[in-house]
Amino acid sequence: MPPPPDAPHGLLKARVGILRKTSLVDFPGRVCAAVFLAGCNLRCPYCYNIPLAVEDRQLPNGTEAATLEEVLLHLEKRRNVLSSLAISGGEPLLNPCTPFLVRHAKRLGYSVKLDTNGTLPRQLKTLCEDPSTRPDIISMDLKTDPRRYGLLGYTSTHGAAKTPAMGRGNATQSLAETIGLMREYPENLREWRTVLVPGLVGSADIEAMAALLPHDARWYLSPFQNGDCLDASYNALEPYTEQKTEELLSLAKSLIPQARTR
């Protein structure tokens, strides 16, 4: 069966990102399909999805971007095997294909998880207000103290980095608005993720991030992995020691009891 005709032909034929046809890790507790959409409004120096974040970077050899039509057809074909779709990036709220992906997946009976960096609350609100495009689960990356998001390329005027040049934006309001939308979800259908990047995430940053989160937040802290980073200098950056990681986790748990490493 062909995809429904509600997506413009130009979008159907557009190459939108990388399709992982089957995944055991991108949707909590479920076997899913996962699509990683190209385009991002941040330039996190430790980013390893460089071809998805930066338009002029090439995908690795042997990797081909899928069209929206190919993704929709895969969901149709595998509807009796898969139960869920994870939509990630890049930043999927920038991509015009996202509403069509969510709507079509839900029509087919899939549960949909959306990953976002939290800087685009208006776009998230538009999705959430329409039952046909409302994600079933939202996962938000919380990267550092919102007052330091200028180090990630965030600018307060439009929230989008056109180049890797560092801005001076304060992302507090945008992140708080996104977290406010997520508060409307049940506790088990929302989560936050933070990578413990030395120099970007320390004790003061943990405290600043925790101040934004609901007390019952599921907050996952992950170790930084060097290698293939957007900013090559981060390839030589040593991850936190096990002791330092435990110190940061202990601090996070004292503020958000469900904080844990993953």
Salt bridges, closest charged atoms under 4 A:
ASP6 OD2 - ARG107 NH2 3.24
ASP26 OD2 - ARG20 NH1 2.70
ASP56 OD1 - ARG57 NE 3.95
GLU64 OE2 - ARG15 NH2 3.33
GLU69 OE1 - LYS13 NZ 2.62
GLU70 OE1 - ARG15 NH1 3.92
GLU76 OE2 - ARG79 NH1 3.20
ASP115 OD1 - LYS113 NZ 2.63
ASP115 OD2 - ARG193 NH2 3.84
GLU129 OE2 - LYS125 NZ 3.82
ASP130 OD2 - ARG103 NH2 3.89
ASP136 OD1 - LYS106 NZ 3.33
ASP141 OD1 - ARG193 NE 2.95
ASP145 OD2 - ARG147 NH2 2.76
GLU187 OE2 - ARG218 NE 2.53
GLU191 OE2 - ARG262 NH2 3.10
ASP205 OD1 - ARG148 NH1 3.18
ASP216 OD1 - ARG190 NH2 3.15
GLU247 OE1 - LYS244 NZ 3.91
